[in-house]
Amino acid sequence: MNNLKNRLVVGLILMTTALQAADIQVSSLADLAKYASESGNVVTLQAGIYPLTDYLTMDSMRIRHDRKQFQYINFSGNDNIFNLEGVEIIVDTELRIALNPPIHSDEFLIMGSNNSFAGLTIRCVGEDTSPGGTVLQVAGRGNVLKNITIYVSGSYPYGYGDLFGKGKASETVIRHQKHSGLLVTGSDTKLYQCKLYNRSFGHCFFVQKDAENVYFEDCYAEGEVRSTDDILAETSGPAFDADFRTWTQNRDGEYVVTSGYMKSLCEDGFRTYGQIKNIHFKNCTAKNTRAGFELRTNEGIRLENCKTIGTERAYWIGDDAIVKNCSGDANYGPLMFVEGSNVNVELTVDPAESDRLVHALVTIQGSNNKIVLKSQNGNKRTTALPILIGYTHPMHGESMSPFDEGETVGLKFRNETGMPIVIGAKARDCEIKTDGEVLENKGSQIKIVKR
């Protein structure tokens, strides 16, 4: 009901804006940039392919740098409708080198509020890099994005995921230059049918700076994966030069790339940072990303009908999260990490399997959690993966790293997957119904009912 109400409100705002707005037809990025800073218009850009270098030349980058104009286009106006169906902007990543922006600068920025964008494709070409930043940031309030597609490239090093660190100098074996996709920092942002194809080390969709009431529906995030065996076969390059030394220890206590695993080459499909309040995902999918949905905020996370495919870890949730009718596989890594309390989870296990090493189906810690794991249409995995109750995620979520034990109290858990259960010594006062074997129970006051 709240979603329907929100959509009606958005629709009324956009209808009112359209009735009052001037209808403007444009045929160049220069004209689009001009009206991006104005308000109260309906702007339609003629369908076509637009190389950004036709609007911003390499020679102009020094001038823009001196003026601190670090965005290619800044949509700073309010109450606009941008019709961009059939529009594709080609972004040569070499422009970023020429511009030399500060770290974490955005290339396209929506600073204004209550704008609507539909149909735009942004395609990065080339492998030149810049110091962090995203292709598109939505910073204003109440903006609506529909059918936006972004193809991301241009990071260093690419091809290893986070094996050699994530960016902090103190934790990094190889210094990264990230390039991410779409960042939301503005409250009341809504995204529908948005797609992001990431061939860069960086996030796909992510939310920061205490944004509230952010809604994703029918959105798709995709990375690509590579085996650690393939990485170890390199005879030159940054990993070889670093002697394949990692920033996270493996299960033998060594800091080295370990064979047998699969790594995503980007960061997370959908990610939150900080205390993001009231964020909702419906019918969204993450494929071949590091985490599918890493949502470790504690202020109202809801997922409905979401799906993960071939991620390093599928779902990672904190306090009060609601996960309903979602699914995912444990093909390359665990299906879920629960580190919060008062979660309510209903999750279906896709039985897809691979020859890659995976050490757990899920790990569960926290207090007063309600979790149901189901099999997909009665189809169960043939290779057993333990469900770890009273255990934490591995360090940094890295599959090669060992698990630790974590306080787990008042869990109500139903296992319909046929997978075995291991209960650690820090679990107590739990109720477990399972159709899988209990391999070990070190907990106290654990009620177990075989289904």
C-alpha positions as CSV (number, residue, x, y, z in Angstrom):
1,M,0.0,0.0,0.0
2,N,2.8,2.4,0.8
3,N,4.5,1.7,-2.5
4,L,1.3,2.3,-4.4
5,K,0.8,5.5,-2.5
6,N,4.4,6.6,-3.2
7,R,4.0,5.9,-6.9
8,L,0.7,7.9,-7.1
9,V,2.4,10.8,-5.4
10,V,5.3,10.7,-7.8
11,G,3.0,10.4,-10.7
12,L,0.9,13.4,-9.6
13,I,4.1,15.5,-9.2
14,L,5.3,14.5,-12.7
15,M,1.9,15.2,-14.2
16,T,1.7,18.6,-12.6
17,T,5.3,19.4,-13.7
18,A,4.5,18.4,-17.3
19,L,1.3,20.6,-17.4
20,Q,3.3,23.6,-16.3
21,A,6.5,22.9,-18.2
22,A,7.8,24.1,-21.6
23,D,8.2,21.3,-24.1
24,I,11.8,21.6,-25.5
25,Q,13.3,19.5,-28.3
26,V,17.2,19.3,-28.4
27,S,19.6,17.5,-30.6
28,S,23.0,17.9,-28.9
29,L,24.7,17.3,-25.6
30,A,25.6,21.0,-25.4
31,D,21.8,21.8,-25.5
32,L,21.1,19.1,-23.0
33,A,23.7,20.5,-20.6
34,K,22.2,24.0,-21.0
35,Y,18.7,22.8,-19.9
36,A,20.2,20.6,-17.2
37,S,20.8,23.7,-15.2
38,E,17.3,25.2,-15.7
39,S,14.0,24.2,-14.0
40,G,10.4,23.4,-14.9
41,N,10.9,22.0,-18.5
42,V,10.1,18.9,-20.4
43,V,13.4,18.2,-22.4
44,T,13.5,15.6,-25.1
45,L,16.9,14.8,-26.6
46,Q,16.7,13.3,-30.1
47,A,17.5,9.6,-30.1
48,G,21.0,8.8,-31.3
49,I,24.6,8.0,-30.3
50,Y,26.4,10.9,-28.8
51,P,30.2,10.7,-28.2
52,L,31.0,12.9,-25.3
53,T,34.1,14.1,-27.0
54,D,31.9,15.9,-29.6
55,Y,30.8,18.1,-26.7
56,L,33.9,18.1,-24.4
57,T,37.2,17.9,-26.2
58,M,40.4,16.6,-24.6
59,D,41.8,20.2,-24.9
60,S,38.9,21.6,-22.8
61,M,39.7,19.4,-19.9
62,R,42.5,21.6,-18.5
63,I,40.2,24.6,-18.5
64,R,37.4,22.6,-16.7
65,H,39.9,21.4,-14.2
66,D,41.1,24.9,-13.4
67,R,37.4,26.0,-13.0
68,K,36.8,22.9,-10.8
69,Q,34.1,21.7,-13.2
70,F,34.7,18.0,-12.5
71,Q,31.3,16.8,-13.8
72,Y,30.7,16.4,-17.5
73,I,27.0,17.4,-17.1
74,N,25.4,18.6,-13.8
75,F,21.7,18.4,-13.7
76,S,21.3,21.2,-11.1
77,G,17.8,22.3,-12.1
78,N,14.5,21.2,-10.4
79,D,11.1,19.9,-11.6
80,N,12.3,18.8,-15.0
81,I,11.3,15.8,-17.2
82,F,14.1,14.5,-19.3
83,N,13.0,12.2,-22.2
84,L,16.1,10.3,-23.3
85,E,14.7,7.3,-24.9
86,G,17.1,5.9,-27.5
87,V,19.9,8.2,-26.3
88,E,23.4,6.7,-25.8
89,I,26.3,8.8,-24.5
90,I,29.7,7.3,-25.3
91,V,32.2,8.3,-22.6
92,D,35.9,7.9,-23.4
93,T,37.7,7.1,-20.1
94,E,40.7,9.0,-21.4
95,L,38.8,12.2,-20.7
96,R,39.1,11.5,-17.0
97,I,42.9,11.3,-17.2
98,A,42.9,14.7,-19.0
99,L,40.5,16.3,-16.5
100,N,42.5,14.9,-13.5
101,P,39.7,15.4,-10.9
102,P,39.9,14.9,-7.1
103,I,39.3,11.5,-5.7
104,H,35.6,10.3,-5.7
105,S,34.4,12.9,-8.2
106,D,31.3,12.0,-10.3
107,E,31.1,12.2,-14.0
108,F,27.4,12.9,-14.3
109,L,25.6,14.5,-11.3
110,I,22.0,15.1,-10.5
111,M,22.0,17.9,-7.9
112,G,18.5,19.2,-8.5
113,S,15.3,17.8,-7.0
114,N,12.1,16.3,-8.3
115,N,13.4,15.5,-11.7
116,S,12.4,12.5,-13.9
117,F,14.9,10.8,-16.3
118,A,13.9,8.0,-18.7
119,G,15.7,6.0,-21.3
120,L,19.4,7.1,-21.1
121,T,22.3,4.8,-21.8
122,I,25.8,5.7,-20.7
123,R,28.6,3.6,-22.1
124,C,32.2,3.9,-20.9
125,V,34.9,2.9,-23.5
126,G,38.6,2.4,-22.9
127,E,40.5,1.3,-19.8
128,D,41.9,4.7,-18.7
129,T,41.4,5.4,-15.0
130,S,40.8,8.2,-12.5
131,P,41.1,8.3,-8.7
132,G,37.8,6.7,-7.8
133,G,34.4,8.3,-8.5
134,T,31.2,7.1,-10.2
135,V,29.7,7.4,-13.6
136,L,26.4,8.9,-12.1
137,Q,25.5,10.3,-8.7
138,V,21.9,11.1,-7.7
139,A,22.3,13.7,-4.9
140,G,19.1,15.8,-5.1
141,R,15.8,14.8,-3.4
142,G,12.8,13.1,-5.0
143,N,14.4,12.2,-8.4
144,V,13.0,9.3,-10.5
145,L,15.2,7.3,-12.9
146,K,13.6,4.8,-15.3
147,N,15.2,2.5,-17.8
148,I,18.7,3.9,-17.3
149,T,21.5,1.6,-18.4
150,I,25.2,2.1,-17.6
151,Y,28.2,0.2,-18.9
152,V,31.2,0.8,-16.7
153,S,34.9,0.3,-17.5
154,G,38.2,1.9,-16.5
155,S,39.8,0.9,-13.2
156,Y,43.2,-0.4,-12.0
157,P,44.0,-3.1,-11.5
158,Y,41.1,-5.0,-13.1
159,G,40.9,-8.7,-13.2
160,Y,41.4,-9.6,-9.5
161,G,38.4,-8.3,-7.5
162,D,39.4,-7.3,-4.0
163,L,42.1,-9.9,-3.5
164,F,44.7,-7.2,-3.1
165,G,42.7,-4.7,-1.0
166,K,39.8,-2.3,-1.4
167,G,41.5,1.0,-1.5
168,K,42.7,2.0,2.0
169,A,46.5,2.4,1.8
170,S,47.0,0.6,5.1
171,E,45.1,-2.4,3.9
172,T,46.2,-2.6,0.3
173,V,48.8,-4.7,-1.4
174,I,48.1,-3.1,-4.8
175,R,46.8,0.4,-4.8
176,H,43.4,0.6,-6.5
177,Q,41.8,3.2,-8.8
178,K,38.2,2.4,-8.7
179,H,35.4,3.3,-11.1
180,S,31.9,2.7,-9.8
181,G,28.4,2.8,-11.5
182,L,25.5,4.6,-9.8
183,L,25.6,6.3,-6.4
184,V,22.5,7.5,-4.6
185,T,23.0,10.1,-1.8
186,G,19.7,11.9,-2.2
187,S,16.6,10.9,-0.2
188,D,13.4,9.8,-1.9
189,T,15.2,8.6,-5.0
190,K,13.3,6.0,-7.0
191,L,14.9,3.7,-9.7
192,Y,12.9,1.5,-12.0
193,Q,14.2,-0.9,-14.7
194,C,17.7,0.4,-14.3
195,K,20.6,-1.8,-15.5
196,L,24.3,-1.7,-14.7
197,Y,27.0,-3.8,-16.5
198,N,30.2,-3.5,-14.5
199,R,33.6,-4.3,-16.1
200,S,35.5,-2.3,-13.5
201,F,36.6,-2.7,-9.9
202,G,33.9,-0.6,-8.1
203,H,30.3,-0.9,-7.0
204,C,27.3,-1.2,-9.3
205,F,24.5,0.5,-7.3
206,F,25.3,1.9,-3.9
207,V,23.7,4.3,-1.4
208,Q,25.6,6.6,1.0
209,K,25.4,9.8,3.1
210,D,22.3,8.8,5.2
211,A,19.9,8.9,2.2
212,E,16.4,7.9,3.2
213,N,13.4,6.3,1.5
214,V,15.3,4.9,-1.5
215,Y,13.4,2.5,-3.8
216,F,14.7,0.1,-6.4
217,E,12.4,-2.0,-8.6
218,D,13.2,-4.3,-11.5
219,C,16.9,-3.2,-11.4
220,Y,19.8,-5.4,-12.6
221,A,23.5,-5.4,-11.7
222,E,26.0,-7.6,-13.4
223,G,29.8,-8.2,-13.1
224,E,32.0,-10.9,-14.3
225,V,34.0,-13.6,-12.5
226,R,37.4,-15.3,-12.8
227,S,38.9,-18.3,-11.1
228,T,41.8,-17.9,-8.7
229,D,43.5,-20.7,-10.7
230,D,43.5,-18.5,-13.7
231,I,44.9,-15.6,-11.7
232,L,47.7,-17.8,-10.3
233,A,48.6,-18.9,-13.9
234,E,49.8,-15.3,-14.7
235,T,53.5,-14.9,-15.4
236,S,53.5,-11.1,-15.5
237,G,51.4,-8.2,-14.3
238,P,50.5,-6.6,-11.0
239,A,49.5,-9.9,-9.2
240,F,52.6,-11.6,-10.3
241,D,54.8,-8.6,-9.3
242,A,53.2,-8.8,-5.8
243,D,53.9,-12.5,-5.5
244,F,50.2,-13.1,-5.3
245,R,50.2,-11.7,-1.8
246,T,46.6,-10.9,-0.5
247,W,45.4,-8.5,2.1
248,T,43.3,-11.2,3.8
249,Q,44.6,-14.5,5.2
250,N,43.3,-17.8,3.9
251,R,42.2,-20.8,5.9
252,D,45.8,-21.8,6.5
253,G,46.7,-18.4,7.9
254,E,48.7,-17.4,4.8
255,Y,48.3,-14.2,2.9
256,V,48.4,-15.6,-0.6
257,V,45.9,-16.2,-3.5
258,T,44.6,-19.7,-3.0
259,S,43.5,-22.0,-5.8
260,G,40.0,-23.4,-6.1
261,Y,37.9,-20.3,-5.6
262,M,36.0,-17.9,-7.9
263,K,36.3,-14.1,-7.6
264,S,34.0,-11.4,-8.8
265,L,36.0,-8.7,-10.6
266,C,33.8,-5.9,-9.5
267,E,32.5,-4.9,-6.0
268,D,28.8,-5.3,-4.9
269,G,25.7,-5.3,-6.9
270,F,23.6,-3.4,-4.4
271,R,25.3,-1.8,-1.4
272,T,24.6,0.5,1.5
273,Y,27.0,2.5,3.7
274,G,26.0,4.2,6.9
275,Q,22.6,4.3,8.5
276,I,20.4,4.3,5.4
277,K,16.8,4.5,6.6
278,N,13.9,2.8,4.7
279,I,15.5,1.3,1.6
280,H,13.4,-1.1,-0.4
281,F,14.3,-3.5,-3.2
282,K,11.7,-5.3,-5.3
283,N,12.3,-7.7,-8.2
284,C,16.0,-6.8,-8.4
285,T,18.8,-9.2,-9.6
286,A,22.6,-9.3,-9.0
287,K,24.7,-11.6,-11.2
288,N,28.5,-12.3,-10.8
289,T,29.0,-9.4,-8.4
290,R,31.1,-9.7,-5.2
291,A,28.0,-9.4,-2.9
292,G,24.6,-9.4,-4.4
293,F,22.9,-7.3,-1.7
294,E,25.3,-6.1,1.0
295,L,22.9,-4.1,3.2
296,R,24.5,-3.9,6.6
297,T,22.6,-0.8,7.7
298,N,20.2,-1.1,10.7
299,E,17.4,1.3,9.7
300,G,14.8,-0.6,7.7
301,I,15.9,-2.8,4.9
302,R,13.3,-4.7,2.8
303,L,13.8,-7.1,-0.1
304,E,11.0,-8.7,-2.0
305,N,11.3,-11.2,-4.9
306,C,15.0,-10.5,-5.4
307,K,17.5,-12.9,-6.9
308,T,21.3,-13.5,-7.0
309,I,23.2,-15.6,-9.5
310,G,26.9,-16.6,-9.2
311,T,28.0,-14.1,-6.5
312,E,30.8,-14.4,-4.0
313,R,28.2,-14.0,-1.3
314,A,24.6,-13.3,-2.0
315,Y,22.9,-11.5,0.9
316,W,24.6,-9.8,3.8
317,I,22.1,-8.2,6.2
318,G,22.0,-6.3,9.5
319,D,19.4,-5.4,12.1
320,D,15.7,-5.5,11.4
321,A,16.1,-6.5,7.8
322,I,13.1,-8.1,6.0
323,V,13.8,-10.6,3.2
324,K,10.7,-12.1,1.6
325,N,10.4,-14.5,-1.3
326,C,14.0,-14.0,-2.4
327,S,16.4,-16.6,-3.9
328,G,20.0,-17.2,-4.8
329,D,22.6,-19.9,-5.2
330,A,25.8,-20.8,-3.4
331,N,27.6,-21.6,-6.6
332,Y,30.7,-19.6,-5.8
333,G,30.2,-18.6,-2.2
334,P,27.7,-18.5,0.7
335,L,24.1,-17.6,0.1
336,M,23.7,-15.4,3.2
337,F,25.5,-13.7,6.1
338,V,23.3,-12.6,9.0
339,E,25.1,-10.3,11.4
340,G,22.2,-8.4,12.8
341,S,19.2,-9.0,15.1
342,N,15.5,-9.0,14.7
343,V,15.7,-10.1,11.0
344,N,12.8,-11.8,9.2
345,V,14.1,-13.9,6.3
346,E,12.4,-16.2,3.8
347,L,15.0,-17.3,1.3
348,T,15.0,-20.1,-1.4
349,V,18.2,-21.9,-2.3
350,D,18.9,-22.4,-6.0
351,P,20.5,-25.8,-6.3
352,A,23.1,-24.7,-8.8
353,E,26.6,-26.0,-8.0
354,S,30.1,-25.6,-9.4
355,D,33.6,-27.1,-8.8
356,R,34.7,-24.0,-6.9
357,L,35.4,-24.2,-3.1
358,V,32.5,-23.0,-0.9
359,H,32.6,-23.6,2.9
360,A,29.1,-22.7,4.1
361,L,25.6,-22.2,2.9
362,V,24.8,-19.4,5.4
363,T,26.3,-18.1,8.7
364,I,24.0,-16.8,11.4
365,Q,24.6,-14.6,14.5
366,G,22.6,-12.0,16.4
367,S,19.5,-12.1,18.5
368,N,15.8,-12.9,18.0
369,N,16.1,-13.7,14.3
370,K,13.5,-15.6,12.3
371,I,14.9,-17.4,9.3
372,V,13.3,-19.9,6.8
373,L,15.5,-21.5,4.2
374,K,13.6,-23.4,1.4
375,S,14.6,-25.6,-1.5
376,Q,13.7,-24.6,-5.0
377,N,10.6,-26.5,-6.1
378,G,11.8,-29.4,-4.0
379,N,15.2,-29.6,-5.9
380,K,18.0,-29.7,-3.4
381,R,21.8,-29.4,-3.7
382,T,23.6,-32.7,-4.1
383,T,26.8,-31.4,-2.5
384,A,26.3,-30.7,1.2
385,L,27.1,-27.2,2.5
386,P,26.8,-26.6,6.3
387,I,24.5,-24.0,7.8
388,L,26.6,-22.4,10.5
389,I,24.6,-21.2,13.5
390,G,26.5,-19.1,16.0
391,Y,29.2,-18.2,13.5
392,T,30.3,-15.0,11.9
393,H,31.1,-14.2,8.3
394,P,34.8,-14.6,7.4
395,M,37.1,-11.6,7.6
396,H,36.0,-9.0,5.0
397,G,33.5,-11.6,3.7
398,E,36.4,-13.3,1.8
399,S,35.5,-16.9,1.0
400,M,39.2,-18.0,1.4
401,S,39.2,-16.8,5.0
402,P,38.1,-18.8,8.1
403,F,34.8,-18.3,10.0
404,D,34.8,-17.2,13.7
405,E,32.1,-17.8,16.4
406,G,29.5,-15.2,17.2
407,E,26.8,-14.7,19.9
408,T,23.5,-16.1,18.7
409,V,20.4,-15.9,21.0
410,G,16.7,-16.6,20.5
411,L,17.0,-17.8,16.9
412,K,13.9,-19.4,15.3
413,F,15.1,-21.3,12.3
414,R,13.4,-23.6,9.8
415,N,15.6,-25.6,7.4
416,E,13.9,-27.1,4.4
417,T,17.0,-27.5,2.2
418,G,18.3,-30.8,3.4
419,M,21.6,-29.2,4.2
420,P,23.4,-30.1,7.4
421,I,23.7,-27.8,10.4
422,V,26.6,-27.0,12.7
423,I,25.8,-25.1,16.0
424,G,28.6,-23.2,17.7
425,A,29.3,-22.8,21.4
426,K,28.0,-19.2,21.4
427,A,24.5,-20.2,20.4
428,R,21.8,-20.5,23.0
429,D,18.0,-20.5,23.5
430,C,17.3,-21.4,19.9
431,E,14.5,-23.3,18.2
432,I,15.5,-25.3,15.1
433,K,13.3,-27.3,12.8
434,T,15.3,-29.1,10.1
435,D,15.2,-31.8,7.4
436,G,19.0,-31.9,7.4
437,E,21.3,-33.6,9.8
438,V,22.7,-31.7,12.8
439,L,26.5,-32.5,12.5
440,E,27.5,-30.7,15.7
441,N,25.7,-28.9,18.6
442,K,27.9,-27.1,21.0
443,G,25.2,-24.6,22.0
444,S,23.0,-24.5,25.1
445,Q,19.3,-24.7,25.4
446,I,18.9,-25.6,21.7
447,K,15.6,-27.2,20.8
448,I,15.9,-29.3,17.7
449,V,12.9,-30.8,15.8
450,K,13.6,-33.1,12.9
451,R,11.2,-32.6,10.0
